[in-house]
């Protein structure tokens, strides 16, 4: 695995390389797998901006955490954690608009010890294409 990471690093500089490294060896979820994860108790975290959520709708069962404070809210040992951040074994699925920034966010969560953190392929746009519901009720926003 270390050799593959080095090869990815040597291929291309820039954000595409960083994204490839973040996704390397990680099982990302489809929208339907994300629903199944939520059903079994995974924490679904929506990192979309307020304007993106207003345009598309809210993701059912998700907590909304701004990307700028994500690690602090989900670190079980941190003083600023949310109540759902119960341990480093917590399954977390990060969702964004298209499934790019969520990959980087999930990697950051794995780096702080949340080894089961992943993200949803294609983001909320894929959720919509899969015909899954969004809602217009107030979001569960965590500051």
VOMARLO-916320 format. One record per atom (N, C-alpha, C): residue in one letter; x, y, z. Coordinates in pm, whole numbers, plus 50000, padded with zeros to 5 digits. Each point is the difference from the previous one (the first is absolute). Layout:
BEGIN
AXYZ;...
END
This chain:
BEGIN
X500834988150000;X499175011950000;X500875012550000;X501055000450078;X500885011650003;X500595002849863;X500374989349927;X500555001749866;X498985006349907;X498764995550006;X498955005949915;X499795014750032;X500055003550126;X499815014050038;X501145008449942;X501214994950004;X501135007349945;X499845001749850;X499554989749931;X499805000849855;X498945010649968;X498905000150073;X498975010249979;X500605013850020;X500795001750104;X500615012950030;X500955004249887;X500714990649942;X500975003249895;X499345003349867;X498764995849979;X499355001649870;X499615014449971;X499265006150087;X499415013049970;X500065009050123;X500465012349984;X499895009450111;X498595005750005;X499645005950112;X498725007050008;X498904992650070;X498815005649991;X498844995050074;X499574986149951;X500174996949873;X499634986749952;X500834989250068;X501275002750024;X500854990550071;X499524998350144;X499715011350065;X499554999550139;X498684992250009;X499115002349906;X498724992849998;X500224985049980;X500874996449907;X500304985849976;X500574993550124;X500895007050070;X500564994650124;X498934998450108;X499105009650009;X498944999450101;X499094988049977;X499794996549874;X499084989149966;X500684986449991;X501314999849999;X500744987549981;X499694990050112;X499514988449961;X499744989350095;X498785001850087;X499195010249973;X498825002950082;X498754995449928;X499104993950073;X498694995949949;X499065011750013;X499685006449888;X499055011149998;X498614994249976;X498955007150044;X498654994749991;X499205006549888;X499124992149942;X499015005349907;X498905006650084;X499105007549937;X498885005650077;X499194989250074;X499714988849934;X499224989650067;X500784993550114;X501314998549985;X500824994850110;X500065010050116;X499915012749968;X499975010250105;X498724998950081;X498884997649933;X498724997850070;X500134987850092;X500604989249950;X500184987950081;X500915002850119;X501035008049979;X500915003550111;X499255007950106;X499185009549958;X499225007850097;X499084990850079;X499394990449933;X499094990650066;X500724991850107;X501264996749975;X500744992050099;X500695008750105;X499805013249995;X500495008750104;X501165009049964;X500405000149874;X501095009049960;X499555014550012;X500955008650025;X499745014350004;X500205005549860;X498955005849943;X500095006149868;X500215014950022;X501075005449941;X500385013950020;X499955007449867;X499165010049994;X499855008449880;X500875012350018;X500965001949910;X500905011550010;X499705010649894;X498884998749931;X499665010049898;X499755013650063;X500195010349921;X499755013550047;X498505002250016;X499665010450073;X498595003450020;X499305002549867;X500665006949907;X499375002849871;X499834987349917;X500944990750006;X499854987349929;X498844992050057;X499865000150133;X498894992750063;X498675006749967;X499965013349998;X498765007249968;X499564996949858;X500944998849909;X499684997349860;X499504985749979;X500684990250056;X499674986049973;X499074993750102;X500055004650124;X499234993850107;X500924993550101;X499414995650109;X500744994250111;X500044984749990;X501094994450045;X500224985649998;X499364993850125;X499034991149984;X499334994150116;X500974992650092;X499875002650129;X500784992950099;X501435004750016;X500385010449928;X501395004850008;X500125011250102;X501195001250057;X500335011950077;X500835008849908;X499795012950009;X500735009549918;X501125005950084;X501234998349951;X501165005550069;X500845007349896;X500275012550027;X500835007849910;X501384993749988;X500524999649881;X501314993749976;X501105006250086;X499875012750033;X501055006850077;X500124995150143;X498984993350053;X500054995150138;X499784984950011;X500004993149887;X499664985849996;X500824991550097;X501305001349995;X500874991650085;X499755002850147;X499785012450037;X499775003650141;X498674994550050;X498994999749915;X498684994950042;X499954984850008;X500884993349924;X499934985449996;X501124992950076;X500965007150052;X501064993750078;X499444996350137;X499874987050027;X499414995750127;X500755005050124;X501275003449986;X500785004750114;X499995015350012;X499365006749906;X500045014549999;X498935006550086;X500295011850048;X499055007650081;X498835005449918;X500175001549870;X498965005949914;X499204989449925;X500114987650043;X499324989049929;X498485000850016;X499314994149902;X498544998650009;X499694987150077;X498804998650055;X499684988050079;X500154986949923;X499805000349869;X500104987749919;X501444995249984;X500975008350030;X501424996249987;X500404991650121;X499564987650000;X500104991250117;X501294992050008;X500724998749891;X501234992350003;X500644999649863;X501254995849997;X500744999749874;X499554988949906;X499164990950050;X499474989349916;X498695004149930;X499565012250020;X498765004949940;X500084999449848;X498974994649939;X499915000149853;X499445013649959;X500765007149917;X499615013349953;X500015000049849;X498915005349940;X499945001649855;X499845014949973;X500995005949936;X499995014249968;X499385001849862;X499135010049989;X499325002849874;X500195014749965;X500315002649873;X500085013749950;X499135000849874;X500185009949919;X499155001649882;X500324989849891;X501304997849971;X500364991249890;X500924988450037;X500444999250124;X500834988850041;X501495002349987;X500435012449994;X501445002949995;X500515004750136;X499485011250049;X500485005050129;X499704990250112;X498954991949984;X499694990050103;X501104989450011;X500654996849890;X501114990450006;X501155005550081;X500305012849982;X501085006350075;X499625001350148;X498735003150026;X499535001150139;X500064986550070;X499584989449932;X500044986650060;X501444995850030;X500935003449910;X501404996850027;X500495007450124;X499615012550014;X500405007750117;X499454993650128;X498784995149994;X499424993250117;X500764987150031;X500394992649897;X500814987950024;X501335003750065;X500575011249961;X501295004350055;X499895003450149;X498825004350047;X499875002750144;X499564987650077;X499854988649930;X499714987550067;X498664993749970;X499145006849927;X498694994249963;X500204990949878;X500534988150027;X500464991049894;X498884994849910;X498755001350040;X498884995449917;X499365011449919;X500635011549997;X499455011449925;X500164997749850;X498955002849927;X499994998949855;X499115011149946;X499734999449870;X499105009949942;X499104993649895;X499065007849951;X499034995149903;X500425004049859;X500094990349913;X500365002149861;X498975009049932;X500475010649938;X499115008749922;X499225010250079;X500084999550133;X499345009850084;X498495000549984;X499435011350039;X498555001649997;X499474999549856;X500835003949905;X499564998949860;X499744985549963;X500834990750046;X499784985749976;X498784995150077;X499805005350121;X498824996750082;X498735003449921;X499995011849940;X498845004349922;X499814991049877;X501094996949931;X499904991349881;X499494986150037;X500294995650123;X499534986950047;X498535000350040;X499385012049995;X498595001250034;X499725000050149;X501015002450081;X499815000150144;X499495013650045;X499255000350109;X499335012550040;X500935010050069;X499715012449978;X500555011250075;X498815007050061;X500205008550099;X498865006850060;X500295014750019;X498975007550033;X500135014550021;X499815003850146;X499954990250089;X499895002750144;X501315006250048;X500005006350118;X501265005350054;X501034989050018;X501245003149968;X501094990450012;X500464998850145;X500644988950031;X500614997950131;X501435005749994;X500115013150013;X501265007049985;X500745000450133;X501274996049996;X500865000450119;X501055010849979;X500105009150090;X500955011249985;X501294997550073;
END
